[in-house]
C-alpha cells in the first residue's frame, strides 16, 4: 500500500470554491477508483484556508490510475486560480498500524 498526504493552501475567500471541487473529486474517486482505498479531504481547524487530502492506494498502479485520470487533470486545472502556492505532496509506504 502507499499513502499520499497532500496539503493545499487556498486563497482567502476561495475556500467554498475549493471545497466544491474537492467534493466532486471525492465523488469521482468513490465511483470510479476501486484501488483507491481511502480518499478523504480535511480542513485545518486553526486555518480555514489550509486543506489536506489523506489518500491510501492499494498499490502503485492504483495511484497511477488516480493521478493520471482525466478527472484529476481537470481538478488540477481548476485549482489554478484558487490555490495560494503549490501543493505540498508527500508519499509514504506503510510500516505498521491498526485498522
Secondary structure as UniProt FT lines:
FT   STRAND          2..10
FT   TURN            12..13
FT   HELIX           15..32
FT   TURN            34..35
FT   STRAND          36..43
FT   TURN            48..49
FT   STRAND          50..57
FT   HELIX           60..67
FT   HELIX           70..78
FT   TURN            79..82
FT   STRAND          88..93
//
